[in-house]
């Protein structure tokens, strides 16, 4: 069984579909997606549909990102013209059929809201790794982490988590398209929606796969990025 982590997808359905193809996802694989499925890229709808399929038919463990939190907040407050729109929500709404022009949030189907709101986790932990969207406080157990650290805190040099487990995160987009490997923490948000790549990491072997919206493919090993600085 492989444990595979995927960085921020941000509506890049072409890159995501190609990534699933090149990793040759198996029924016994555990696939952990680190959040930020929506916004900025061109097809958030297709990304959520694929994630729903994987959730129902494979071992998908989806985390929430800050963009899912903003999307849910807009829905719960019925306010779709706020900050969320300006930082990517407009692209998300436009990826759905425009049946209700007065309230575009109602164009998003219930199963998408249910997936984002009910099935996406705040964090996930295995024997040797901790998976979060953004970051964490290295001195606190997971159940005591703040929402700010888990969903909003940018990556910066910090000591390793007191548990000794390796932290795998996204959120801080690396504009050079390269993962960051600090040993005790790995960031795999490699700017899929920009000019970068969508990254998948096999956490046991260190194998890296990367794809982009042009369906190009690169492969590497996480050790190759051990001296890469944070962008």
N, C-alpha and C positions, 0 to 999 in steps of 0.2 A: 504493500500500500504506500502510495506517495502522499505527502502533505504539500499542497501547492498553494502559494499565496499570490494574489493578483492585485496590483496597485490600482490607483484611481482611474476609472474608465471614462467618466465624464461624457456620456453620450456617444462615444466612438464605437459604434456597433460593428463597423467593418473591421477595425483592429481587433475587437473582442472575438468576433467569429473566426478570424484567421488564427488568433491565439489558441482558441479551443481546438482548432484543427491541428496545429503544429505540436501541441502538447499531447495529442492523442489521449484525451481524457478517458480513463477506465472506470468501470463501475466501483472498484474498490478504492479509488482515489478520494481523498478529502480535499475539496477545493474551498479555500478561504478567500473571500473577496473583502477588501479593506474599506469599502464605502466610497462615496462620491460617484455614484452610478449615473447621476443626472447632471444637467446644466452644461453650458458652454459648447459641447460637441453637438453634432447635427441630429442625433437620433436616440434620445433618452428613452423613448417609447420602446424601440427595438431592444435596447439593452435590458430594460426591466422585463420584457417578455421572455428574453432568453434566460435571465436569472430565475424567473418563475419556473420555467421548464426544468432548469438544473436543480432547483430546490425540490421539485416534485419527483424527479427521476434520478438524481445523483446525490452524492453526499456534499451538498453545498452548505457552507457556513457563512452567511452574509453578515457583515458588520454595517453599522450606520456611519455615515460621514456627516460633516457639518452641512453639506448641501442637501442631504435628506432631511436634516433637522429644520433647515430653513423652508424647504418645500412643505413639510408637515405643518409648520407654524403658519404658513400662508393659508393652508387649507383650513386649519382649525379656527383661524381668525377671519377667514373669508376675505382676505386682503391680498390681492394678487398684484398690486401696483407698488409694492414696497421695495426694500433693499434687495430682496431675493431676485426680483426681475432684473435689476441692474447688473448683477454679477453672474448671470447665466440662466435664470429662471425663464426668461423670454424664449430661449432656444428650446427648453424643455416643453413649454406649452405649445410651441409651434410644431413639435414633432407629433402631436396628436391630431386626429381629425377635428376640424373646426365646426362642430355641430352646434355648440352653444357659444355664441360670440359675446354674450353679455357677461358670462362667468366662465372663462376658459378652464378654470380648475375642475369644473364639472365634466370636462371632456376626458379627464383621466379616469379610467375604470376603477371600480371598487377593489378588484383584486390587486391592482398596483398599489393603491393606498394601503391595503391590508398587508402586503408584503413589506413595504417600507416601514409601516408603523408597528406591525406586530411581530414580524419574523426576523428583522435585522437586529443584531445584538450590539451592545455597547463595546464589548471586548470578547476575546476568546483565548483560552489558555490550554497548552498541552504540557507534557512532562518536561520539555526543554525550551519551549518558546511561549511568548506572549504576543498576541496580535491585537493591535489597536489601530484606529484610523490616524490619529495625529501624534500623540506623545503620551507620556505618563510621568508621574512623580516617582523617582526611583526609590524613595523611602517609604512608600505607602503600598498596602495590599490593593488588589484591583477593586475590591468593593468599596474602598474609601477614596478612589480617584475622583477628582473634580471633573465636571463636564467640560470645563475650559481646557484642561490638559488632554482629555480623551479625544475631543473633537476640534479644538481650535489652536492649540499650542504648536508653534512652528518647531522644526527640528533645530537643535543646537547642541553643542557638546555638553553632555551630562554624564555623571557616573552611571554604571550599569545598575539595573534593578537589583534590589537586595536579595531577591530570590536566586540570582545567578542565571536566570533564564534570558535568552536572547529575545529582544523586542523587535518585532517586524511591523513597520508602519508605512503609511502613505502621507498624504496631505501637503507636505512641503515639496512642491513640484521642482524637479531638477531640470533646468532649462537646457542642459547639455545632453539630456537623454540618458544619463548614466546613474545607476543606483548608487547610494551612499552606504558604505560598509565600515562602521566604526567598531566592528568586532562584537560588542555587546548590543548594538542596535543597527538595524538595516532599514533604509528607506527605499521603497520601490515605486514612489510616484515620480514617473519620468516624463511628465508633460505630454500625455497622449493627445490631448485636445489642441496642443500647439504644434510645434515643429519637432516634438520628441517621439516617444515610443510608449506603448503599453507593455508593462513588464510582468512576467510570472517567474516566481522563485520556487524551486524545489528545496524546501528547507533542510532536508536531510543530506542531499548530495551537493547542494550549492549550484545546481544547473540553473541557468538563466535563459529564458526565451523572451524575445521582444518582437512586437509587430506594430505596424502603423496603419493609418487610414488608407494608404495605398496598397495595403496587404503585403508589404515587404517584411522580411523576417531576418532577425539577427539572433545569434546564440553566443553565450559566453558562460563564465563561471564567476560566482560572487567574489572569489579571491582576487579577480582581476581589478576589482573596484575598492580594494582595501585602503588605497591611498588617495581616493577621490575626495575632494573637499565639498562641503555643503554649499549649494548655490543659493 
